[in-house]
Amino acid sequence: RKPVMTPSIAQEPAWEGFREHPHALGLDACLSMPILDGEDNPLGSFAFYAETGEVFDATHHGLLEVAVKVARLAIERYRRDQQLTHQALHDSLTGLPNRRLVRRHLCELAEQAQPGEMGALMFLDLDHFKRLNDILGHDAGDLALKQVASRLAEMLGPQDFLARHGGDEFIVLLAPRAGGPREAASRARQVAEQMLERLQEPLELEGRTHQLTGSLGITLYPRHEEGYGACSQQVLPAGKAEHDEIDREESDAWSHLLHQADIALYESKGAGRARLCFFAPEMRQRIIDAARMEHALREAVSRQQLSVHLQPQFSLPESGEPQLCGAEALLRWHDPQLGMVSPATFIPIAEESGLILELGHWVLEQVCRELAAMTARGYALPMAVNVSQVQFRSSEFVPQVTRLLAQHDFAPELLRMEITESLATDDEAAMLEKIDQLAALGLSFSIDDFGIGYSNLSRLRRMPLKELKIDRSFINDLSHEESPDTHTTGNEIVRAMLMMASALSLDVVAEGVEETEQLEVLRRMGCSRVQGYLLGRPRPMAEVIGDAEARLSKG
């Protein structure tokens, strides 16, 4: 850290092993000054050499001081640029390359690939990562991302590449190998399955453990016709150039591949998460169709093309005709171009886009208005409304229902909320709190499509339920003649559900009753209520209410 004057390199022991280099040039004296950063850490040295030390004077010392200052600025700028470059190309949390660097690497791998060699691009997303942040905090979430990054990196070969795309998303590049598409897909599947399995191992997060799963979308590369050459020539952008670079990224082969992997990832999540899916061209078409359907649905909402229909529910006495006892509100959409659109088509799109919040509130409002109008006329017909998971989880749901009940005068017990088993098993504390708040307003609850999900019976006992609705798939399996192996028949499954409901003091509605034989089997089993096309199809609300009031008037 101090200037050093060596008048005779030949006689200085510190030059042992190095003196032959200056001697080869006829130099035997050296005046060296260290280059120090702002914290006195050495960055290097700047030196003058001469034939003898007698030539060095104050001028040389002054020149060295100037040279050292300039060198320090140059070195520090170089290191700062290197740091900025690293920061621009790497994720600050995990230290992994970011999407810009992995894009460059993809271009290099694609260009170097020989004919017949193929690799894979995999897009990985952690399932329900937000829950971890909500439960354990963002510090634990950051620690989890670091551990996940470390696990994934351990599973890759020397030519493969791992990057963090952002948030809880990672990109994996498997380098091209000989063998063609089939072998590339096989290798990608093997690596992906190992990754998904490794992800499920518990994470140690500040004294607590948490288990994650992941979903993967995979596509193969290179596709030489898409032109990778141009993207490998990009330099690190700065300022406006950075925005220009991003614009170019969105139209090159890299973005096309990433889009394919993203589509495959979307498919894997839609299939239940914690799995992998390879891209196929028809997936893109499904997304395009869904986008068009979402646009049409938004137009339908704005043009008031949706309506509420009611499907009647009937009590089933031991003998005699079934009696009208309630109705279920169902949303219907008739589009001028598309015709009648099935709820199985547009409800998932509404949930995915968030439109279900607006639609669900509108249906509730229509039902509350009709219940109040019937009450004013001296009639009462209980109505059930399906509540989607998205709607129920909204922080505005309970306040909205509270306001609707305050605005419309009817007995709250006439309104029944139908929720699914999957909602009943998710986020238990928050779910039970909301149900208790709504039950305090006088509302009752029903578990819809019972039997096709997973229900914790102890949790069901804690909920203020009034009713279970047996899914139509079980009603379809009912048989008038018992099988010799009765414990495996649909009859026995339905009978077990009825016994369980009785033990829990719950009413039961059998959905999807379409045949007289099914009705009679349910009657013998003691099922109290039924719903289905046999007794009544969904019709416009005004028609069903008009018929209901006529029946009620007759006593």
C-alpha positions in Angstrom: 0.0 0.0 0.0 3.0 2.3 -0.3 5.2 3.4 -3.2 8.3 1.2 -3.7 11.6 2.2 -5.3 13.9 -0.6 -6.5 17.2 0.9 -7.6 18.7 -2.5 -8.5 16.4 -5.3 -9.5 19.4 -7.6 -9.7 20.1 -7.2 -6.0 16.5 -7.2 -4.7 15.5 -10.6 -3.2 11.8 -9.8 -3.7 12.4 -9.9 -7.5 13.6 -13.5 -7.5 11.9 -15.4 -10.3 10.8 -12.3 -12.1 13.9 -10.2 -12.7 14.6 -11.9 -16.0 11.6 -10.1 -17.6 12.9 -6.5 -17.1 16.5 -7.6 -17.6 15.5 -9.0 -21.0 14.7 -5.4 -21.9 17.8 -3.9 -20.3 15.9 -2.5 -17.4 17.2 -2.9 -13.8 15.3 -0.2 -11.8 11.6 0.1 -10.9 9.5 2.8 -9.3 6.0 1.4 -8.4 3.0 3.0 -6.8 -0.1 1.1 -5.6 -3.6 1.9 -7.0 -5.9 2.0 -4.0 -9.7 2.3 -3.9 -11.6 4.6 -1.5 -11.2 2.1 1.4 -7.4 1.6 0.8 -7.8 -1.8 -0.8 -5.3 -2.4 -3.6 -6.7 -2.5 -7.1 -3.3 -2.9 -8.8 -0.1 -1.0 -9.3 1.4 1.5 -11.8 5.2 1.3 -12.4 8.0 3.1 -14.3 11.1 1.0 -15.3 14.5 2.4 -16.2 18.1 1.1 -16.9 19.2 2.6 -13.5 17.5 4.1 -10.5 19.4 7.4 -10.9 16.9 8.6 -13.6 13.9 8.7 -11.3 13.2 12.2 -9.8 10.3 14.2 -8.5 8.8 14.5 -12.0 8.4 10.7 -12.1 6.7 10.6 -8.7 4.3 13.3 -9.9 3.5 11.5 -13.1 2.9 8.3 -11.1 0.4 10.1 -8.8 -1.5 11.4 -11.8 -1.4 8.0 -13.5 -2.5 6.2 -10.4 -5.6 8.5 -10.0 -6.5 7.9 -13.7 -6.0 4.2 -13.4 -8.1 4.1 -10.2 -11.0 5.8 -12.0 -10.7 3.5 -15.0 -10.6 0.3 -12.8 -13.4 1.4 -10.6 -15.5 2.3 -13.6 -14.7 -1.1 -15.2 -15.7 -2.9 -12.0 -18.9 -0.9 -11.7 -19.8 -1.6 -15.2 -19.1 -5.3 -14.6 -21.3 -5.2 -11.5 -24.1 -3.4 -13.4 -23.8 -6.0 -16.2 -24.0 -8.8 -13.7 -27.0 -7.2 -12.0 -28.7 -6.7 -15.3 -28.2 -10.3 -16.2 -28.7 -12.0 -12.8 -31.4 -12.2 -10.2 -30.4 -10.4 -7.0 -32.1 -12.8 -4.7 -30.9 -16.2 -5.9 -27.9 -15.1 -8.0 -29.3 -17.1 -10.9 -29.3 -15.8 -14.5 -32.4 -13.8 -15.4 -34.5 -14.2 -18.5 -32.3 -11.9 -20.6 -29.2 -14.0 -20.0 -31.0 -17.3 -20.5 -32.3 -15.9 -23.7 -28.7 -15.3 -24.9 -27.7 -18.8 -23.8 -30.6 -20.3 -25.7 -29.4 -18.6 -28.8 -25.9 -19.9 -28.4 -27.1 -23.4 -27.7 -29.5 -23.3 -30.7 -26.8 -22.1 -33.0 -24.3 -24.7 -31.8 -26.8 -27.6 -32.1 -25.9 -30.0 -34.9 -28.6 -31.5 -37.2 -30.6 -34.0 -35.2 -29.8 -32.5 -31.8 -32.6 -31.1 -29.7 -33.0 -29.7 -26.2 -35.9 -28.5 -24.1 -37.0 -25.3 -22.5 -39.0 -25.8 -19.3 -41.1 -23.2 -17.5 -41.6 -24.0 -13.8 -44.0 -22.3 -11.5 -44.4 -23.0 -7.8 -47.9 -23.9 -6.8 -49.7 -21.6 -4.3 -46.5 -19.8 -3.4 -48.6 -16.8 -2.2 -49.9 -18.9 0.7 -46.3 -19.4 1.9 -45.8 -15.6 1.9 -49.1 -15.1 3.6 -48.5 -17.7 6.3 -44.8 -17.4 7.1 -44.0 -13.9 5.7 -41.9 -12.7 2.7 -38.6 -13.3 4.4 -39.4 -17.0 4.6 -40.6 -16.8 1.0 -37.3 -15.4 -0.1 -35.5 -18.1 1.8 -37.7 -20.8 0.1 -36.9 -19.4 -3.3 -33.1 -19.6 -2.6 -33.5 -23.3 -1.4 -35.6 -24.1 -4.5 -33.0 -22.5 -6.8 -30.2 -24.5 -5.1 -32.2 -27.8 -5.4 -32.9 -27.3 -9.1 -29.3 -26.3 -9.9 -28.0 -29.5 -8.4 -30.1 -31.6 -10.8 -28.7 -30.1 -14.0 -25.8 -31.1 -16.2 -22.8 -28.8 -16.9 -24.2 -27.6 -20.3 -27.8 -27.0 -18.9 -29.0 -23.7 -17.7 -31.2 -22.5 -14.8 -32.6 -19.0 -14.5 -35.2 -17.2 -12.4 -37.8 -15.7 -14.6 -39.3 -13.6 -11.8 -41.5 -14.1 -8.7 -41.8 -17.9 -8.2 -41.1 -18.8 -11.8 -38.0 -20.5 -13.1 -36.7 -21.4 -16.6 -34.7 -24.5 -17.3 -32.7 -25.0 -20.5 -31.6 -28.5 -21.3 -28.7 -28.4 -23.8 -29.4 -30.0 -27.2 -28.3 -33.6 -27.5 -28.3 -36.1 -30.3 -31.3 -38.3 -30.8 -34.1 -36.1 -32.1 -37.5 -35.0 -30.7 -38.4 -38.4 -29.1 -35.2 -38.7 -27.1 -35.3 -35.0 -26.2 -38.8 -35.3 -24.9 -37.9 -38.4 -22.9 -34.9 -36.7 -21.3 -37.0 -33.6 -20.5 -39.7 -35.7 -18.9 -37.2 -37.6 -16.8 -35.5 -34.3 -15.5 -38.9 -32.7 -15.0 -40.3 -35.6 -12.9 -37.1 -35.6 -10.8 -37.5 -31.8 -10.2 -41.2 -32.1 -9.2 -40.3 -34.9 -6.8 -37.4 -32.9 -5.3 -39.6 -29.9 -4.9 -42.0 -31.8 -2.7 -39.3 -32.4 0.0 -40.0 -30.1 3.0 -38.2 -26.8 3.2 -36.6 -25.7 6.4 -37.6 -22.0 6.9 -36.4 -20.4 10.1 -37.3 -23.2 12.3 -40.5 -24.1 10.4 -41.1 -26.6 7.6 -43.2 -26.0 4.5 -43.9 -28.2 1.6 -44.2 -26.9 -1.9 -45.1 -28.4 -5.3 -44.5 -27.1 -8.8 -46.0 -27.2 -12.2 -44.0 -27.5 -15.4 -44.6 -26.6 -19.1 -42.1 -28.0 -21.6 -41.3 -27.3 -25.3 -38.5 -28.6 -27.5 -35.9 -26.6 -29.5 -34.2 -25.6 -31.7 -36.5 -24.8 -34.5 -34.0 -23.6 -37.1 -36.6 -22.0 -39.4 -37.3 -19.4 -36.7 -33.9 -17.8 -36.9 -31.9 -17.7 -33.7 -28.8 -16.1 -35.1 -29.8 -12.4 -34.7 -30.6 -12.7 -31.0 -27.2 -13.9 -30.0 -25.5 -10.8 -31.3 -27.3 -8.4 -28.8 -25.1 -6.5 -26.4 -26.1 -5.4 -22.9 -28.7 -2.6 -23.3 -28.7 0.7 -21.5 -31.3 3.4 -21.4 -33.5 3.6 -24.4 -31.6 0.7 -25.9 -32.9 -1.5 -23.1 -36.5 -0.8 -24.2 -35.6 -1.5 -27.8 -34.0 -4.8 -26.8 -37.2 -5.8 -24.9 -39.3 -4.9 -27.9 -37.0 -7.1 -30.1 -37.3 -9.9 -27.5 -41.0 -10.1 -27.8 -40.9 -11.0 -31.5 -38.0 -13.4 -31.7 -37.8 -17.1 -31.5 -36.9 -17.0 -27.8 -40.2 -15.3 -26.9 -42.0 -17.8 -29.1 -40.5 -20.8 -27.3 -41.2 -19.2 -23.9 -44.8 -18.6 -24.9 -45.2 -22.2 -25.9 -43.7 -23.4 -22.5 -46.0 -20.9 -20.7 -49.0 -22.3 -22.5 -48.0 -25.9 -21.5 -47.5 -24.6 -17.9 -51.1 -23.2 -18.0 -52.3 -26.6 -19.1 -50.5 -28.4 -16.3 -52.0 -26.1 -13.7 -55.4 -26.5 -15.2 -55.0 -30.3 -15.0 -54.5 -30.1 -11.2 -51.0 -28.7 -10.6 -47.9 -30.6 -9.4 -47.5 -32.1 -12.8 -45.8 -31.5 -16.2 -47.2 -30.9 -19.7 -45.6 -30.7 -23.1 -46.7 -28.0 -25.5 -49.0 -29.0 -28.4 -50.3 -26.7 -31.1 -53.9 -27.3 -30.2 -53.2 -25.8 -26.8 -52.7 -22.4 -28.4 -56.0 -22.6 -30.2 -57.8 -23.4 -27.0 -56.3 -20.3 -25.4 -57.3 -18.2 -28.4 -60.8 -19.6 -28.3 -61.0 -18.9 -24.5 -59.8 -15.3 -25.1 -62.5 -14.8 -27.7 -65.1 -16.3 -25.4 -64.0 -14.0 -22.6 -64.3 -11.0 -24.9 -67.8 -12.1 -25.9 -68.7 -12.7 -22.3 -67.6 -9.1 -21.4 -69.7 -7.8 -24.2 -72.7 -9.9 -23.0 -72.3 -8.5 -19.5 -72.3 -4.9 -20.8 -75.2 -5.6 -23.1 -77.2 -7.4 -20.4 -77.5 -10.6 -22.4 -77.4 -12.9 -19.4 -80.4 -14.0 -17.3 -81.3 -15.9 -14.2 -83.2 -19.1 -14.6 -84.7 -21.2 -11.8 -84.8 -25.0 -11.5 -87.4 -26.1 -9.1 -86.7 -28.5 -6.2 -89.3 -30.9 -4.9 -89.9 -32.7 -1.6 -90.4 -36.4 -2.0 -93.1 -37.9 0.3 -93.3 -41.6 0.9 -96.2 -41.7 -1.5 -98.0 -39.3 -3.8 -96.7 -36.5 -6.1 -93.5 -34.6 -5.3 -94.2 -31.1 -3.9 -92.5 -27.9 -4.9 -90.3 -26.8 -2.0 -87.7 -24.5 -3.5 -85.6 -23.5 -6.5 -82.0 -23.1 -7.5 -80.9 -20.0 -9.3 -78.8 -20.7 -12.5 -77.1 -18.2 -14.8 -77.8 -18.5 -18.5 -76.3 -16.8 -21.5 -77.9 -16.5 -24.9 -75.5 -14.9 -27.4 -76.9 -13.6 -30.8 -74.0 -15.2 -32.7 -73.1 -18.1 -30.4 -76.6 -19.1 -29.4 -77.1 -20.6 -25.9 -73.7 -20.9 -24.3 -73.3 -23.7 -21.7 -72.4 -22.6 -18.1 -69.7 -25.3 -18.2 -68.1 -23.2 -20.9 -68.5 -19.6 -19.6 -68.4 -20.0 -15.8 -64.7 -21.2 -15.8 -63.8 -18.3 -18.1 -65.7 -15.9 -15.8 -63.8 -17.2 -12.8 -60.4 -17.0 -14.5 -61.0 -13.5 -15.7 -62.6 -12.2 -12.5 -65.9 -11.5 -14.2 -67.5 -14.0 -11.8 -67.4 -11.3 -9.0 -69.7 -9.1 -11.0 -71.9 -11.9 -12.3 -72.2 -13.6 -8.9 -73.2 -10.3 -7.3 -75.7 -9.6 -10.0 -77.3 -13.1 -9.6 -77.6 -12.6 -5.8 -79.2 -9.2 -6.4 -81.8 -10.6 -8.8 -82.7 -13.4 -6.3 -82.9 -11.0 -3.3 -85.2 -8.7 -5.4 -87.5 -11.6 -6.3 -87.6 -13.0 -2.8 -88.6 -9.5 -1.5 -91.2 -9.2 -4.2 -92.7 -12.6 -3.4 -92.7 -11.8 0.3 -94.6 -8.6 -0.4 -97.2 -10.6 -2.3 -97.6 -13.0 0.6 -95.6 -16.0 -0.9 -92.4 -17.7 0.0 -90.2 -19.9 -2.1 -86.7 -20.7 -0.8 -84.0 -20.1 -3.4 -80.4 -21.4 -3.5 -77.6 -19.5 -5.2 -74.3 -21.0 -6.2 -71.3 -19.1 -4.8 -68.0 -19.6 -6.7 -64.7 -20.0 -4.8 -63.4 -16.7 -6.3 -66.5 -14.9 -5.2 -66.5 -16.4 -1.7 -62.9 -15.5 -1.1 -63.4 -11.9 -2.1 -63.1 -9.5 0.9 -66.2 -7.7 -0.4 -68.4 -10.8 -0.4 -69.8 -10.6 3.2 -70.3 -6.8 3.1 -72.1 -7.1 -0.3 -74.5 -9.8 1.0 -75.1 -7.7 4.2 -76.1 -4.7 2.1 -78.4 -6.8 -0.2 -80.2 -8.2 2.9 -80.6 -4.7 4.3 -82.0 -3.4 0.9 -84.5 -6.2 0.3 -87.2 -7.2 2.9 -87.5 -11.0 3.1 -86.8 -13.7 5.7 -83.0 -14.5 5.3 -83.6 -18.2 5.7 -85.3 -18.2 2.3 -81.8 -17.6 0.8 -79.4 -20.6 0.8 -75.8 -20.4 -0.3 -74.4 -23.4 -2.2 -70.7 -23.9 -1.8 -68.5 -26.7 -3.1 -66.5 -29.3 -1.2 -63.2 -27.8 -2.5 -64.1 -24.5 -0.9 -65.0 -26.2 2.4 -61.5 -27.8 2.5 -59.5 -24.7 1.6 -58.2 -22.0 4.0 -60.3 -23.4 6.9 -60.1 -20.5 9.4 -61.0 -17.8 6.9 -63.7 -19.9 5.3 -65.4 -20.8 8.6 -65.2 -17.1 9.8 -67.1 -16.0 6.7 -69.7 -18.7 6.9 -70.3 -17.8 10.6 -70.7 -14.2 9.7 -73.2 -15.0 7.0 -75.0 -17.5 9.2 -75.4 -14.8 11.8 -77.4 -12.9 9.2 -79.8 -15.8 9.0 -78.6 -17.4 5.8 -78.3 -21.2 5.4 -75.6 -23.2 3.6 -75.6 -26.3 1.3 -72.6 -28.4 0.1 -73.0 -28.7 -3.7 -71.9 -31.7 -5.8 -71.3 -33.7 -2.7 -69.2 -36.8 -3.1 -66.9 -35.7 -6.0 -64.4 -33.8 -3.9 -62.8 -34.4 -0.6 -64.6 -33.5 2.6 -63.3 -33.6 6.1 -66.3 -34.8 8.0 -65.2 -33.1 11.3 -64.9 -29.8 9.4 -68.4 -30.3 7.9 -69.8 -30.8 11.4 -68.3 -27.4 12.4 -70.0 -25.6 9.6 -73.6 -24.3 9.9 -74.8 -26.5 7.1 -78.5 -27.3 6.4 -78.2 -29.4 3.3 -76.0 -31.8 1.1 -76.6 -32.0 -2.6 -75.7 -35.5 -4.0 -73.9 -35.1 -7.3 -75.7 -36.2 -10.4 -73.0 -38.7 -11.2 -74.1 -40.9 -8.3 -77.8 -40.6 -9.3 -76.9 -41.8 -12.8 -75.6 -45.0 -11.3 -78.8 -45.8 -9.4 -80.3 -49.1 -10.4 -83.8 -50.4 -9.8 -82.5 -54.0 -9.3 -79.8 -54.4 -6.7 -76.6 -56.1 -7.7 -75.6 -59.3 -5.8 -72.5 -57.4 -4.7 -74.5 -54.6 -3.1 -71.7 -52.8 -1.4 -70.2 -51.8 -4.7 -73.4 -50.5 -6.4 -74.3 -46.8 -6.9 -77.4 -47.6 -4.7 -75.2 -48.4 -1.7 -73.1 -45.2 -2.2 -76.2 -43.0 -2.2 -77.6 -44.9 0.8 -74.4 -44.3 2.7 -74.6 -40.6 1.9 -78.2 -40.4 3.1 -77.3 -42.1 6.4 -74.3 -39.8 6.9 -76.5 -36.8 6.2 -79.1 -38.1 8.7 -76.4 -38.5 11.3 -75.3 -34.9 10.7 -79.0 -33.7 10.8 -78.7 -32.4 7.2 -81.3 -32.3 4.5 -80.4 -34.0 1.2 -81.2 -32.9 -2.4 -80.5 -35.5 -5.1 -79.5 -33.7 -8.3 -79.9 -34.8 -11.9 -83.0 -36.9 -11.5 -84.0 -37.6 -15.1 -85.8 -41.0 -14.9 -88.9 -42.3 -13.0 -86.8 -45.3 -11.9 -84.3 -43.0 -10.2 -87.1 -41.1 -8.5 -88.6 -44.3 -7.1 -85.3 -45.7 -5.9 -84.6 -42.4 -4.1 -88.1 -42.5 -2.6 -87.5 -46.0 -1.1 -84.2 -44.9 0.3 -85.9 -42.1 2.1 -84.3 -39.2 0.2 -86.4 -36.1 1.1 -85.8 -33.8 -1.8 -85.0 -34.1 -5.5 -84.0 -31.9 -8.4 -83.7 -32.7 -12.1 -85.2 -32.6 -15.6 -87.8 -35.3 -14.8 -89.7 -32.9 -12.6 -88.6 -29.5 -13.8 -86.0 -27.9 -16.2 -84.5 -24.6 -15.6 -86.7 -21.8 -16.9 -86.7 -18.0 -16.7 -87.2 -16.7 -13.2 -90.5 -15.0 -13.8 -92.1 -18.2 -15.3 -91.0 -20.4 -12.4 -92.2 -17.9 -9.8 -95.5 -17.4 -11.5 -96.1 -21.2 -11.5 -94.9 -21.4 -7.9 -97.3 -18.7 -6.7 -100.2 -20.4 -8.6 -99.4 -23.8 -6.9 -99.1 -22.1 -3.5 -102.4 -20.3 -4.0 -104.1 -23.7 -4.5 -102.8 -24.8 -1.2 
